[in-house]
Amino acid sequence: MQVSATSLAPPAGALPSARRAPGGWIRSPLWDGFWILNTLWIAPIVWYCVYRDPDPYHGPVYLFELILALCFWVGHRFSSTYLAYFTTAYRPLLKTQRVRFVWVPLGIALATFAFLVPGDDALPWTRGTRIMYLVILDYGLITYHFAAQHFGFLSLYRLRSGRPRSVLDRRLDRAYALIVGGFMVFVAELMVGRVFFHEVWLDPVFDPDWLDSVFVQVQVGGTVFVGLAAAVLLVREVLSGHPSLPRALYILSVAGIVVAAFHLRPFLFILLWTTQHWIAAMGLSTVVARGNDDPTTSRWYSLWQGFSRRPWLLALLLIAVSAVLLPIMEVEALGPEDQGIAQALVPNIANALANSPWVPVLIAVGFVTAFLHYALDRAVFRLSDPEVRKAAKGLFD
């Protein structure tokens, strides 16, 4: 889904409202439990679905994954876009930070279309090769993107707990997020052959037979390492003098997801890993949008004011966007032999899109929305910047 979905780590004490929030929650135990700490309810449902039917592609767990993807996958991609271009809070930044909010997104869109749309003979690589390169790039970006979101939420919960400034805490959070939430995920996926096009860029470096021979050792070692890393942060939490229950739960949820990468079938891990990110990113955006100022000077912003001021209504809007656009986005996300959600729900539309002459354009649209999501998330949650902190004041009210 930090290049970061939530680079929520401003200099400690930079926010005038950085007083201790009740319980350290972003909004409330119920809200945080559903949106941010969503692994706590997703994991039991997944376990129950697998218990009922272990087949991950036809049983109830597939239906559950279908519902979550339909509601949150595409919507979370557009959540930062909504903040940047549909709220008056971020309107000043379109002028003062035009590079981040205008020129970089425009450049990403133009470069991606120019790279993918031309035919096989127009560039030195065939279109299939170009798509492969972008898939590999996207895999690296999304792994970092997810990990950086973990750093953002750890920082935010530390801020909400009223903890004094600590360079050590910040460094520990960053190390935990990037090493446990990022690098260890890559290691686990490498061991099970889940990295996209691994045969092209990883197999020449990591011999598959050797990986098979050390799988158990890496599985056990990775599990122990993740557990020890989580224990270090939890002990630090208890000794801090400002322990935060939601922060401790978030630490455990990240550890649980990464341990699942070493022990569960790839389908089940991907379900936990991606849905945690989607739902948390969307939920956070609905809170930030609450800080939207009265749009007295623009009909455009007046049109969206009702959604911005009501988090539940904005969530419904993003869910609707996710459901409507999912068939288009799946053209880029799926391989020729993959069975997608749109294929299961609206097969006629999915087949028409997959076989239309516009497939290269649709694939480019999918990559553009992904890359824009990474860039705009970084821009709208860059809370080390005073202007961005002012725009995101809804997060701290």
C-alpha positions as a LaTeX table, in Angstrom:
\begin{tabular}{lrrr}
\hline
Residue & $x$ (\AA) & $y$ (\AA) & $z$ (\AA) \\
\hline
Met1 & 0.00 & 0.00 & 0.00 \\
Gln2 & 6.55 & 5.82 & 3.28 \\
Val3 & 7.77 & 6.66 & $-0.15$ \\
Ser4 & 5.59 & 6.10 & 2.95 \\
Ala5 & 1.99 & 5.56 & 3.66 \\
Thr6 & 2.50 & 7.29 & 6.96 \\
Ser7 & 5.81 & 9.02 & 7.61 \\
Leu8 & 4.33 & 10.33 & 10.84 \\
Ala9 & 7.49 & 11.15 & 12.66 \\
Pro10 & 7.89 & 14.90 & 13.16 \\
Pro11 & 10.57 & 16.21 & 15.48 \\
Ala12 & 9.35 & 15.45 & 18.99 \\
Gly13 & 7.79 & 18.48 & 20.61 \\
Ala14 & 7.20 & 20.21 & 17.26 \\
Leu15 & 3.45 & 19.84 & 17.57 \\
Pro16 & 1.66 & 22.17 & 19.97 \\
Ser17 & $-1.02$ & 19.53 & 20.50 \\
Ala18 & 1.44 & 16.74 & 21.34 \\
Arg19 & 0.01 & 16.36 & 24.82 \\
Arg20 & $-0.88$ & 12.92 & 26.11 \\
Ala21 & $-4.09$ & 11.63 & 24.54 \\
Pro22 & $-6.48$ & 9.59 & 26.72 \\
Gly23 & $-5.09$ & 6.06 & 26.67 \\
Gly24 & $-2.71$ & 7.01 & 23.87 \\
Trp25 & $-5.30$ & 6.18 & 21.21 \\
Ile26 & $-5.57$ & 8.11 & 17.95 \\
Arg27 & $-9.34$ & 8.38 & 18.38 \\
Ser28 & $-10.69$ & 5.65 & 20.65 \\
Pro29 & $-10.09$ & 1.96 & 21.44 \\
Leu30 & $-12.95$ & 0.94 & 19.14 \\
Trp31 & $-11.85$ & 3.12 & 16.24 \\
Asp32 & $-8.17$ & 2.24 & 16.55 \\
Gly33 & $-9.05$ & $-1.42$ & 16.99 \\
Phe34 & $-10.94$ & $-1.52$ & 13.72 \\
Trp35 & $-8.78$ & 0.71 & 11.51 \\
Ile36 & $-5.19$ & 0.73 & 12.79 \\
Leu37 & $-4.92$ & $-2.44$ & 14.88 \\
Asn38 & $-7.03$ & $-4.35$ & 12.39 \\
Thr39 & $-4.83$ & $-7.46$ & 12.52 \\
Leu40 & $-6.42$ & $-8.17$ & 15.91 \\
Trp41 & $-9.76$ & $-8.92$ & 14.26 \\
Ile42 & $-8.62$ & $-9.98$ & 10.79 \\
Ala43 & $-6.33$ & $-12.77$ & 12.05 \\
Pro44 & $-9.04$ & $-14.58$ & 14.10 \\
Ile45 & $-11.44$ & $-14.44$ & 11.17 \\
Val46 & $-8.78$ & $-15.84$ & 8.84 \\
Trp47 & $-8.02$ & $-18.60$ & 11.35 \\
Tyr48 & $-11.71$ & $-19.50$ & 11.63 \\
Cys49 & $-12.18$ & $-19.50$ & 7.86 \\
Val50 & $-9.19$ & $-21.80$ & 7.38 \\
Tyr51 & $-10.46$ & $-24.01$ & 10.20 \\
Arg52 & $-13.78$ & $-24.36$ & 8.39 \\
Asp53 & $-12.16$ & $-25.01$ & 5.00 \\
Pro54 & $-8.37$ & $-25.05$ & 4.46 \\
Asp55 & $-8.68$ & $-24.37$ & 0.71 \\
Pro56 & $-7.54$ & $-20.75$ & 0.38 \\
Tyr57 & $-8.88$ & $-20.32$ & $-3.15$ \\
His58 & $-12.44$ & $-21.62$ & $-2.84$ \\
Gly59 & $-13.32$ & $-21.69$ & 0.85 \\
Pro60 & $-14.61$ & $-18.93$ & 3.16 \\
Val61 & $-11.15$ & $-17.38$ & 3.51 \\
Tyr62 & $-11.28$ & $-16.54$ & $-0.20$ \\
Leu63 & $-14.64$ & $-14.88$ & 0.28 \\
Phe64 & $-13.26$ & $-12.90$ & 3.20 \\
Glu65 & $-10.26$ & $-11.76$ & 1.15 \\
Leu66 & $-12.59$ & $-10.81$ & $-1.69$ \\
Ile67 & $-14.67$ & $-8.59$ & 0.59 \\
Leu68 & $-11.64$ & $-6.84$ & 2.07 \\
Ala69 & $-10.02$ & $-6.23$ & $-1.31$ \\
Leu70 & $-13.27$ & $-4.99$ & $-2.80$ \\
Cys71 & $-13.70$ & $-2.47$ & 0.02 \\
Phe72 & $-10.18$ & $-1.29$ & 0.74 \\
Trp73 & $-7.59$ & $-2.11$ & $-1.93$ \\
Val74 & $-8.18$ & 0.61 & $-4.51$ \\
Gly75 & $-9.72$ & 3.02 & $-2.02$ \\
His76 & $-6.57$ & 3.18 & 0.06 \\
Arg77 & $-4.59$ & 4.12 & $-3.06$ \\
Phe78 & $-6.74$ & 7.21 & $-3.51$ \\
Ser79 & $-6.89$ & 8.24 & 0.16 \\
Ser80 & $-3.80$ & 10.46 & 0.00 \\
Thr81 & $-4.95$ & 11.81 & $-3.37$ \\
Tyr82 & $-8.16$ & 12.90 & $-1.68$ \\
Leu83 & $-6.24$ & 14.73 & 1.05 \\
Ala84 & $-3.96$ & 16.47 & $-1.44$ \\
Tyr85 & $-6.52$ & 17.64 & $-3.98$ \\
Phe86 & $-9.96$ & 17.46 & $-2.36$ \\
Thr87 & $-9.42$ & 19.24 & 0.98 \\
Thr88 & $-8.77$ & 22.94 & 1.59 \\
Ala89 & $-6.33$ & 22.01 & 4.36 \\
Tyr90 & $-3.75$ & 20.95 & 1.77 \\
Arg91 & $-4.69$ & 23.62 & $-0.76$ \\
Pro92 & $-1.87$ & 26.02 & 0.27 \\
Leu93 & 0.70 & 23.28 & $-0.30$ \\
Leu94 & $-0.29$ & 23.03 & $-3.96$ \\
Lys95 & 1.26 & 26.50 & $-4.28$ \\
Thr96 & 4.09 & 26.45 & $-1.77$ \\
Gln97 & 5.25 & 22.87 & $-2.50$ \\
Arg98 & 4.43 & 22.53 & $-6.17$ \\
Val99 & 7.29 & 20.10 & $-6.79$ \\
Arg100 & 5.92 & 17.49 & $-4.36$ \\
Phe101 & 2.23 & 18.02 & $-5.05$ \\
Val102 & 2.17 & 18.96 & $-8.74$ \\
Trp103 & 5.32 & 18.32 & $-10.73$ \\
Val104 & 6.41 & 15.00 & $-9.21$ \\
Pro105 & 2.94 & 13.39 & $-9.63$ \\
Leu106 & 2.70 & 14.76 & $-13.17$ \\
Gly107 & 6.18 & 13.49 & $-13.98$ \\
Ile108 & 5.39 & 10.02 & $-12.59$ \\
Ala109 & 2.25 & 9.79 & $-14.70$ \\
Leu110 & 3.90 & 10.97 & $-17.93$ \\
Ala111 & 7.00 & 8.81 & $-17.46$ \\
Thr112 & 5.00 & 5.67 & $-16.71$ \\
Phe113 & 2.72 & 6.10 & $-19.73$ \\
Ala114 & 5.70 & 6.88 & $-21.97$ \\
Phe115 & 7.49 & 3.76 & $-20.75$ \\
Leu116 & 4.59 & 1.30 & $-21.02$ \\
Val117 & 2.19 & 2.37 & $-23.76$ \\
Pro118 & 4.53 & 2.29 & $-26.83$ \\
Gly119 & 4.60 & $-0.98$ & $-28.75$ \\
Asp120 & 7.26 & $-3.70$ & $-28.67$ \\
Asp121 & 9.40 & $-2.10$ & $-31.36$ \\
Ala122 & 9.25 & 1.47 & $-30.06$ \\
Leu123 & 11.80 & 1.01 & $-27.26$ \\
Pro124 & 14.83 & $-1.26$ & $-26.71$ \\
Trp125 & 12.71 & $-3.62$ & $-24.56$ \\
Thr126 & 9.45 & $-5.32$ & $-25.41$ \\
Arg127 & 6.39 & $-4.21$ & $-23.49$ \\
Gly128 & 6.43 & $-7.48$ & $-21.54$ \\
Thr129 & 10.01 & $-6.83$ & $-20.42$ \\
Arg130 & 9.12 & $-3.28$ & $-19.44$ \\
Ile131 & 6.21 & $-4.52$ & $-17.37$ \\
Met132 & 8.52 & $-7.00$ & $-15.66$ \\
Tyr133 & 10.95 & $-4.23$ & $-14.74$ \\
Leu134 & 8.15 & $-2.12$ & $-13.26$ \\
Val135 & 6.78 & $-5.09$ & $-11.31$ \\
Ile136 & 10.22 & $-5.65$ & $-9.74$ \\
Leu137 & 10.51 & $-1.94$ & $-8.96$ \\
Asp138 & 7.03 & $-1.90$ & $-7.49$ \\
Tyr139 & 7.82 & $-4.89$ & $-5.29$ \\
Gly140 & 10.76 & $-3.05$ & $-3.75$ \\
Leu141 & 8.76 & 0.16 & $-3.31$ \\
Ile142 & 5.75 & $-1.53$ & $-1.76$ \\
Thr143 & 7.87 & $-3.49$ & 0.72 \\
Tyr144 & 9.51 & $-0.27$ & 1.87 \\
His145 & 6.16 & 1.52 & 1.73 \\
Phe146 & 4.56 & $-0.96$ & 4.14 \\
Ala147 & 7.54 & $-0.90$ & 6.48 \\
Ala148 & 7.62 & 2.89 & 6.59 \\
Gln149 & 3.94 & 2.93 & 7.48 \\
His150 & 4.80 & 0.84 & 10.54 \\
Phe151 & 7.41 & 3.44 & 11.52 \\
Gly152 & 4.80 & 6.15 & 11.11 \\
Phe153 & 2.26 & 4.50 & 13.38 \\
Leu154 & 4.86 & 3.61 & 16.01 \\
Ser155 & 5.93 & 7.26 & 16.02 \\
Leu156 & 2.36 & 8.50 & 16.17 \\
Tyr157 & 1.45 & 6.27 & 19.10 \\
Arg158 & 4.62 & 7.35 & 20.88 \\
Leu159 & 3.59 & 10.96 & 20.34 \\
Arg160 & 0.03 & 10.32 & 21.53 \\
Ser161 & 1.32 & 8.73 & 24.73 \\
Gly162 & 3.01 & 12.02 & 25.68 \\
Arg163 & 6.47 & 10.49 & 25.81 \\
Pro164 & 9.36 & 12.98 & 25.98 \\
Arg165 & 11.64 & 13.40 & 23.01 \\
Ser166 & 14.05 & 10.49 & 22.56 \\
Val167 & 16.43 & 9.95 & 19.69 \\
Leu168 & 16.93 & 6.36 & 20.85 \\
Asp169 & 13.19 & 5.60 & 20.73 \\
Arg170 & 12.95 & 7.04 & 17.24 \\
Arg171 & 15.92 & 4.99 & 16.04 \\
Leu172 & 14.55 & 1.81 & 17.61 \\
Asp173 & 11.18 & 2.38 & 15.97 \\
Arg174 & 12.77 & 2.96 & 12.59 \\
Ala175 & 14.99 & $-0.11$ & 12.91 \\
Tyr176 & 12.06 & $-2.28$ & 13.99 \\
Ala177 & 9.86 & $-1.05$ & 11.14 \\
Leu178 & 12.45 & $-1.34$ & 8.38 \\
Ile179 & 14.25 & $-4.50$ & 9.50 \\
Val180 & 11.34 & $-6.50$ & 10.94 \\
Gly181 & 8.48 & $-4.98$ & 8.94 \\
Gly182 & 10.47 & $-4.74$ & 5.70 \\
Phe183 & 13.65 & $-6.78$ & 5.35 \\
Met184 & 12.37 & $-9.85$ & 7.22 \\
Val185 & 9.29 & $-9.91$ & 5.02 \\
Phe186 & 11.57 & $-9.95$ & 1.99 \\
Val187 & 13.60 & $-12.81$ & 3.52 \\
Ala188 & 10.47 & $-14.85$ & 4.20 \\
Glu189 & 9.12 & $-14.29$ & 0.68 \\
Leu190 & 12.50 & $-15.13$ & $-0.80$ \\
Met191 & 12.52 & $-18.45$ & 1.04 \\
Val192 & 9.11 & $-19.48$ & $-0.32$ \\
Gly193 & 9.75 & $-18.17$ & $-3.84$ \\
Arg194 & 7.07 & $-15.49$ & $-3.53$ \\
Val195 & 9.20 & $-12.53$ & $-4.73$ \\
Phe196 & 7.99 & $-11.36$ & $-8.13$ \\
Phe197 & 10.22 & $-12.51$ & $-11.02$ \\
His198 & 12.72 & $-13.90$ & $-8.53$ \\
Glu199 & 14.08 & $-16.17$ & $-11.24$ \\
Val200 & 15.30 & $-13.11$ & $-13.14$ \\
Trp201 & 16.98 & $-11.01$ & $-10.45$ \\
Leu202 & 17.38 & $-13.20$ & $-7.35$ \\
Asp203 & 18.01 & $-16.77$ & $-8.46$ \\
Pro204 & 21.39 & $-15.85$ & $-10.03$ \\
Val205 & 22.43 & $-14.57$ & $-6.58$ \\
Phe206 & 20.60 & $-17.00$ & $-4.26$ \\
Asp207 & 20.69 & $-20.53$ & $-5.57$ \\
Pro208 & 17.17 & $-22.05$ & $-5.15$ \\
Asp209 & 18.55 & $-25.42$ & $-4.08$ \\
Trp210 & 20.64 & $-23.76$ & $-1.38$ \\
Leu211 & 17.60 & $-21.80$ & $-0.17$ \\
Asp212 & 15.65 & $-25.05$ & 0.11 \\
Ser213 & 18.45 & $-26.63$ & 2.13 \\
Val214 & 18.50 & $-23.82$ & 4.72 \\
Phe215 & 14.75 & $-23.15$ & 4.83 \\
Val216 & 14.16 & $-24.60$ & 8.30 \\
Gln217 & 17.12 & $-22.78$ & 9.82 \\
Val218 & 16.02 & $-19.45$ & 8.32 \\
Gln219 & 12.43 & $-20.09$ & 9.39 \\
Val220 & 13.41 & $-20.74$ & 13.00 \\
Gly221 & 16.05 & $-18.00$ & 13.07 \\
Gly222 & 13.69 & $-15.46$ & 11.53 \\
Thr223 & 10.95 & $-16.27$ & 14.02 \\
Val224 & 13.31 & $-15.95$ & 16.98 \\
Phe225 & 14.77 & $-12.70$ & 15.65 \\
Val226 & 11.33 & $-11.12$ & 15.17 \\
Gly227 & 10.28 & $-12.22$ & 18.65 \\
Leu228 & 13.40 & $-10.77$ & 20.26 \\
Ala229 & 13.03 & $-7.49$ & 18.37 \\
Ala230 & 9.43 & $-7.16$ & 19.52 \\
Ala231 & 10.48 & $-7.98$ & 23.09 \\
Val232 & 13.09 & $-5.21$ & 23.05 \\
Leu233 & 10.50 & $-2.61$ & 22.05 \\
Leu234 & 7.96 & $-3.92$ & 24.56 \\
Val235 & 10.48 & $-3.78$ & 27.41 \\
Arg236 & 11.44 & $-0.28$ & 26.33 \\
Glu237 & 7.74 & 0.58 & 26.36 \\
Val238 & 7.27 & $-0.60$ & 29.93 \\
Leu239 & 10.39 & 1.22 & 31.16 \\
Ser240 & 9.57 & 4.47 & 29.36 \\
Gly241 & 7.30 & 5.81 & 32.09 \\
His242 & 4.64 & 6.47 & 29.44 \\
Pro243 & 3.54 & 2.97 & 28.39 \\
Ser244 & 1.00 & 2.89 & 25.60 \\
Leu245 & $-1.34$ & $-0.06$ & 25.14 \\
Pro246 & $-2.15$ & 0.70 & 21.47 \\
Arg247 & 1.55 & 1.08 & 20.70 \\
Ala248 & 2.31 & $-2.27$ & 22.36 \\
Leu249 & $-0.50$ & $-3.88$ & 20.39 \\
Tyr250 & 0.85 & $-2.41$ & 17.17 \\
Ile251 & 4.32 & $-3.78$ & 17.92 \\
Leu252 & 2.80 & $-7.23$ & 18.46 \\
Ser253 & 0.66 & $-7.03$ & 15.33 \\
Val254 & 3.70 & $-6.27$ & 13.16 \\
Ala255 & 5.61 & $-9.16$ & 14.74 \\
Gly256 & 2.65 & $-11.49$ & 14.24 \\
Ile257 & 2.33 & $-10.64$ & 10.55 \\
Val258 & 6.05 & $-11.17$ & 9.89 \\
Val259 & 6.11 & $-14.47$ & 11.80 \\
Ala260 & 3.13 & $-15.52$ & 9.68 \\
Ala261 & 5.28 & $-14.91$ & 6.60 \\
Phe262 & 7.64 & $-17.68$ & 7.75 \\
His263 & 4.96 & $-20.21$ & 8.71 \\
Leu264 & 1.71 & $-19.68$ & 6.79 \\
Arg265 & 0.95 & $-20.40$ & 3.17 \\
Pro266 & 1.84 & $-17.34$ & 1.05 \\
Phe267 & $-1.82$ & $-16.60$ & 0.26 \\
Leu268 & $-2.70$ & $-16.25$ & 3.94 \\
Phe269 & 0.32 & $-14.10$ & 4.74 \\
Ile270 & $-0.37$ & $-11.78$ & 1.81 \\
Leu271 & $-3.94$ & $-11.44$ & 3.01 \\
Leu272 & $-2.80$ & $-10.33$ & 6.49 \\
Trp273 & 0.04 & $-8.16$ & 5.22 \\
Thr274 & $-1.85$ & $-6.22$ & 2.58 \\
Thr275 & $-5.19$ & $-5.77$ & 4.33 \\
Gln276 & $-3.49$ & $-4.43$ & 7.46 \\
His277 & $-1.91$ & $-1.73$ & 5.33 \\
Trp278 & $-4.99$ & $-0.90$ & 3.27 \\
Ile279 & $-7.36$ & $-0.49$ & 6.18 \\
Ala280 & $-4.91$ & 1.47 & 8.36 \\
Ala281 & $-4.05$ & 3.88 & 5.54 \\
Met282 & $-7.69$ & 4.55 & 4.70 \\
Gly283 & $-8.72$ & 5.00 & 8.31 \\
Leu284 & $-5.92$ & 7.45 & 9.02 \\
Ser285 & $-6.82$ & 9.57 & 5.99 \\
Thr286 & $-10.40$ & 9.96 & 7.17 \\
Val287 & $-9.12$ & 11.40 & 10.45 \\
Val288 & $-6.69$ & 13.82 & 8.78 \\
Ala289 & $-9.46$ & 15.06 & 6.50 \\
Arg290 & $-11.43$ & 16.25 & 9.53 \\
Gly291 & $-9.11$ & 19.25 & 9.77 \\
Asn292 & $-10.46$ & 20.59 & 6.47 \\
Asp293 & $-11.20$ & 24.34 & 6.70 \\
Asp294 & $-14.42$ & 25.88 & 5.49 \\
Pro295 & $-14.19$ & 26.05 & 1.67 \\
Thr296 & $-15.66$ & 29.55 & 1.34 \\
Thr297 & $-13.80$ & 30.39 & $-1.85$ \\
Ser298 & $-14.24$ & 27.33 & $-4.07$ \\
Arg299 & $-17.18$ & 25.29 & $-5.29$ \\
Trp300 & $-14.79$ & 22.39 & $-5.86$ \\
Tyr301 & $-13.85$ & 22.13 & $-2.19$ \\
Ser302 & $-17.43$ & 22.84 & $-1.10$ \\
Leu303 & $-18.49$ & 19.74 & $-3.00$ \\
Trp304 & $-16.30$ & 17.51 & $-0.79$ \\
Gln305 & $-16.66$ & 19.31 & 2.50 \\
Gly306 & $-19.38$ & 17.00 & 3.78 \\
Phe307 & $-17.19$ & 13.95 & 3.23 \\
Ser308 & $-14.13$ & 15.54 & 4.82 \\
Arg309 & $-15.91$ & 16.51 & 8.02 \\
Arg310 & $-17.46$ & 13.07 & 8.53 \\
Pro311 & $-14.86$ & 10.26 & 8.67 \\
Trp312 & $-17.46$ & 7.52 & 8.26 \\
Leu313 & $-18.87$ & 9.21 & 5.15 \\
Leu314 & $-15.41$ & 9.63 & 3.62 \\
Ala315 & $-14.70$ & 5.97 & 4.36 \\
Leu316 & $-17.87$ & 5.00 & 2.48 \\
Leu317 & $-16.84$ & 7.19 & $-0.45$ \\
Leu318 & $-13.42$ & 5.54 & $-0.64$ \\
Ile319 & $-15.01$ & 2.09 & $-0.36$ \\
Ala320 & $-17.32$ & 2.96 & $-3.26$ \\
Val321 & $-14.35$ & 4.16 & $-5.32$ \\
Ser322 & $-12.55$ & 0.92 & $-4.49$ \\
Ala323 & $-15.46$ & $-1.26$ & $-5.61$ \\
Val324 & $-16.09$ & 0.64 & $-8.84$ \\
Leu325 & $-12.46$ & 0.89 & $-9.98$ \\
Leu326 & $-11.30$ & $-2.57$ & $-8.91$ \\
Pro327 & $-11.94$ & $-4.24$ & $-12.33$ \\
Ile328 & $-9.75$ & $-1.62$ & $-14.01$ \\
Met329 & $-6.94$ & $-1.91$ & $-11.49$ \\
Glu330 & $-6.88$ & $-5.70$ & $-11.68$ \\
Val331 & $-5.84$ & $-5.54$ & $-15.33$ \\
Glu332 & $-2.40$ & $-4.42$ & $-14.12$ \\
Ala333 & $-2.33$ & $-6.46$ & $-10.92$ \\
Leu334 & $-3.04$ & $-9.91$ & $-12.38$ \\
Gly335 & $-1.13$ & $-12.19$ & $-14.69$ \\
Pro336 & $-2.75$ & $-13.76$ & $-17.77$ \\
Glu337 & $-3.67$ & $-16.93$ & $-15.88$ \\
Asp338 & $-4.74$ & $-15.35$ & $-12.58$ \\
Gln339 & $-8.31$ & $-15.47$ & $-11.34$ \\
Gly340 & $-9.17$ & $-12.05$ & $-10.00$ \\
Ile341 & $-11.91$ & $-10.65$ & $-7.82$ \\
Ala342 & $-13.54$ & $-8.85$ & $-10.73$ \\
Gln343 & $-13.52$ & $-12.13$ & $-12.65$ \\
Ala344 & $-15.48$ & $-13.71$ & $-9.81$ \\
Leu345 & $-17.93$ & $-10.85$ & $-9.34$ \\
Val346 & $-18.41$ & $-9.32$ & $-12.79$ \\
Pro347 & $-16.88$ & $-11.76$ & $-15.30$ \\
Asn348 & $-18.29$ & $-9.99$ & $-18.36$ \\
Ile349 & $-16.70$ & $-6.68$ & $-17.43$ \\
Ala350 & $-13.43$ & $-8.33$ & $-16.38$ \\
Asn351 & $-13.16$ & $-10.28$ & $-19.65$ \\
Ala352 & $-14.00$ & $-7.20$ & $-21.72$ \\
Leu353 & $-11.29$ & $-5.18$ & $-20.04$ \\
Ala354 & $-8.70$ & $-7.96$ & $-20.22$ \\
Asn355 & $-9.26$ & $-8.42$ & $-23.95$ \\
Ser356 & $-9.73$ & $-4.80$ & $-24.97$ \\
Pro357 & $-7.23$ & $-2.89$ & $-27.14$ \\
Trp358 & $-6.80$ & $-0.54$ & $-24.18$ \\
Val359 & $-4.93$ & $-3.08$ & $-22.06$ \\
Pro360 & $-1.56$ & $-1.26$ & $-22.30$ \\
Val361 & $-3.22$ & 1.95 & $-21.14$ \\
Leu362 & $-5.04$ & 0.16 & $-18.32$ \\
Ile363 & $-1.80$ & $-1.45$ & $-17.16$ \\
Ala364 & $-0.15$ & 1.97 & $-17.17$ \\
Val365 & $-3.05$ & 3.40 & $-15.16$ \\
Gly366 & $-2.55$ & 0.69 & $-12.55$ \\
Phe367 & 1.15 & 1.43 & $-12.17$ \\
Val368 & 0.56 & 5.19 & $-12.15$ \\
Thr369 & $-1.95$ & 4.97 & $-9.29$ \\
Ala370 & 0.46 & 2.78 & $-7.30$ \\
Phe371 & 3.46 & 5.06 & $-7.80$ \\
Leu372 & 1.39 & 8.20 & $-7.16$ \\
His373 & 0.13 & 6.62 & $-3.96$ \\
Tyr374 & 3.69 & 6.15 & $-2.71$ \\
Ala375 & 4.70 & 9.72 & $-3.60$ \\
Leu376 & 1.57 & 11.45 & $-2.32$ \\
Asp377 & 1.52 & 9.49 & 0.92 \\
Arg378 & 5.00 & 10.77 & 1.57 \\
Ala379 & 3.92 & 14.31 & 0.71 \\
Val380 & 0.72 & 14.51 & 2.77 \\
Phe381 & 2.19 & 12.81 & 5.85 \\
Arg382 & 5.56 & 14.55 & 5.84 \\
Leu383 & 4.99 & 15.84 & 9.35 \\
Ser384 & 8.54 & 17.09 & 9.80 \\
Asp385 & 7.32 & 20.01 & 7.67 \\
Pro386 & 5.42 & 22.77 & 9.57 \\
Glu387 & 3.09 & 23.39 & 6.62 \\
Val388 & 2.16 & 19.73 & 6.42 \\
Arg389 & 1.61 & 19.56 & 10.18 \\
Lys390 & $-0.78$ & 22.48 & 9.89 \\
Ala391 & $-2.65$ & 20.79 & 7.04 \\
Ala392 & $-2.86$ & 17.51 & 8.98 \\
Lys393 & $-4.13$ & 19.15 & 12.17 \\
Gly394 & $-7.18$ & 16.89 & 12.13 \\
Leu395 & $-4.89$ & 14.11 & 13.24 \\
Phe396 & $-4.01$ & 15.95 & 16.45 \\
Asp397 & $-7.33$ & 17.53 & 17.43 \\
\hline
\end{tabular}
